[in-house]
């Protein structure tokens, strides 16, 4: 009996920990999270490509324009998605992503 009680307590604590540390995302929030991942990947590619350019005597094989196009595509998809968002968490994430994109443009003197 004592083992059963401990098992129930353990399962309850595991469930609480799971719900606290791995919150479920709504469908809209998942869409915004995918855009966040795409932006992160594109911005890292841009930074990497930009750092490869400008080396004296080296061939420029990096293409920062392709990474910039990916960032602009994320911005376009986000602009299409934002007006249709109904979940508060998704709207908040979308606003933060939009701010990150604008900060990326400002830091890299784009637009």
C-alpha positions, -999 to 999 in steps of 0.1 A, spaced: 0 0 0 28 24 9 45 17 -25 12 25 -43 9 58 -25 45 67 -34 39 57 -70 9 80 -72 28 109 -57 57 103 -81 33 102 -111 16 134 -99 49 152 -95 61 140 -129 29 153 -145 32 187 -128 69 190 -139 60 180 -174 32 206 -177 54 233 -162 85 228 -183 69 215 -215 39 237 -221 17 227 -250 16 252 -278 -16 260 -296 -18 257 -334 -13 294 -340 16 295 -315 32 265 -334 30 285 -366 48 315 -350 74 291 -335 81 277 -369 87 313 -382 109 320 -352 131 289 -361 132 300 -398 143 335 -388 169 323 -364 184 300 -391 183 327 -417 198 354 -395 226 330 -385 233 322 -421 234 360 -429 259 366 -401 281 337 -412 280 347 -448 288 383 -440 318 373 -419 331 353 -448 330 382 -472 358 407 -473 387 385 -467 416 397 -488 425 372 -515 397 348 -509 369 339 -531 335 349 -519 315 316 -518 290 328 -491 258 344 -502 244 369 -477 216 379 -502 201 344 -500 200 346 -462 185 381 -464 158 368 -488 149 341 -463 146 368 -436 123 388 -458 102 357 -466 98 351 -428 88 388 -424 62 384 -453 47 353 -438 45 369 -404 28 399 -418 2 376 -434 -2 356 -402 -5 384 -376 -39 397 -385 -54 363 -383 -40 353 -349 -66 349 -321 -45 333 -293 -30 359 -270 2 339 -266 6 337 -304 1 374 -308 27 381 -282 52 358 -298 45 373 -332 51 408 -319 84 397 -303 94 381 -336 85 412 -355 106 433 -331 136 408 -336 133 412 -374 133 450 -372 163 448 -348 181 426 -373 175 451 -400 186 480 -378 218 462 -367 228 452 -402 218 485 -417 193 469 -441 163 488 -456 
